[in-house]
Amino acid sequence: MECGKLAAAVVRSIDELGRAADDAIDAEDFGEFTAAVEKEVEELQESTGDAEVAAAAESVLDALDEIAQAAENDTEPDLSPLGDAADELTAICSPG
């Protein structure tokens, strides 16, 4: 899948993750959401040789790790770093 389409899929998954956080789902369900986003990001990393894309994808994965840790500790996750990383990924993958 090309970078732009995959970045859009990642952003959609992140939006779903945000809604899940707002709905206060349990940690196990939240973990399923983060795993889905991680899979999409890892697919993007594997499909590109672009260093900028790889760095942006790594930022998304780092933010997901922080969210997962917060969920495991029963604290409200800060989704803003994830949104920032997703925005960066989208900007890099957008043509023009």
C-alpha positions as CSV (number, residue, x, y, z in Angstrom):
1,M,0.0,0.0,0.0
2,E,1.3,3.4,-0.8
3,C,2.4,5.8,1.9
4,G,-0.5,8.2,1.6
5,K,-3.2,5.6,1.8
6,L,-1.5,3.8,4.7
7,A,-1.0,7.1,6.5
8,A,-4.7,7.8,6.1
9,A,-5.5,4.3,7.5
10,V,-3.2,5.0,10.5
11,V,-5.0,8.4,11.1
12,R,-8.4,6.6,11.0
13,S,-7.2,4.1,13.5
14,I,-5.9,6.8,15.7
15,D,-9.3,8.6,15.6
16,E,-10.9,5.3,16.6
17,L,-8.4,5.0,19.4
18,G,-9.3,8.5,20.6
19,R,-13.0,7.7,20.6
20,A,-12.2,4.5,22.6
21,A,-10.3,6.5,25.1
22,D,-13.2,9.0,25.4
23,D,-15.6,6.1,25.9
24,A,-13.4,4.8,28.8
25,I,-13.2,1.2,27.4
26,D,-11.2,-1.3,29.5
27,A,-7.5,-1.8,29.1
28,E,-7.8,-5.0,27.1
29,D,-10.0,-3.4,24.5
30,F,-7.8,-0.4,24.4
31,G,-4.8,-2.7,23.9
32,E,-6.6,-4.2,20.8
33,F,-6.9,-0.7,19.3
34,T,-3.3,0.2,19.9
35,A,-2.2,-3.2,18.4
36,A,-4.2,-2.4,15.3
37,V,-2.5,0.9,14.9
38,E,0.9,-0.6,15.6
39,K,0.3,-3.2,12.8
40,E,-0.5,-0.5,10.3
41,V,2.5,1.6,11.2
42,E,4.8,-1.4,11.1
43,E,3.4,-2.2,7.6
44,L,4.2,1.3,6.5
45,Q,7.8,1.0,7.9
46,E,8.3,-2.2,6.0
47,S,6.9,-0.9,2.7
48,T,9.1,2.3,2.5
49,G,12.7,3.0,2.3
50,D,12.2,6.6,3.1
51,A,14.0,7.8,6.2
52,E,11.5,10.6,7.0
53,V,8.6,8.2,6.8
54,A,10.4,5.7,9.0
55,A,11.2,8.4,11.6
56,A,7.6,9.6,11.6
57,A,6.3,6.1,12.0
58,E,8.7,5.5,14.9
59,S,7.2,8.6,16.6
60,V,3.8,7.1,16.2
61,L,5.0,3.8,17.7
62,D,6.7,5.6,20.6
63,A,3.4,7.5,21.4
64,L,1.5,4.2,21.2
65,D,3.9,2.7,23.8
66,E,3.2,5.7,26.1
67,I,-0.5,5.2,25.7
68,A,-0.3,1.5,26.4
69,Q,1.7,2.1,29.5
70,A,-0.9,4.6,30.8
71,A,-3.7,2.1,30.1
72,E,-1.9,-0.6,32.0
73,N,-1.4,1.8,34.9
74,D,-5.1,2.8,34.8
75,T,-4.3,6.4,34.1
76,E,-5.8,8.6,31.4
77,P,-3.5,8.5,28.4
78,D,-2.3,11.7,26.8
79,L,-3.2,11.3,23.1
80,S,-1.7,14.6,21.9
81,P,1.8,13.1,21.1
82,L,0.1,10.5,19.0
83,G,-1.9,13.1,17.2
84,D,1.2,15.1,16.6
85,A,3.1,12.1,15.3
86,A,0.2,11.1,13.0
87,D,0.0,14.7,11.6
88,E,3.8,14.5,10.9
89,L,3.3,11.1,9.1
90,T,0.4,12.5,7.1
91,A,2.4,15.5,6.0
92,I,5.4,13.5,4.9
93,C,3.2,11.0,3.0
94,S,1.0,13.6,1.3
95,P,2.1,14.5,-2.2
96,G,3.0,18.0,-3.1
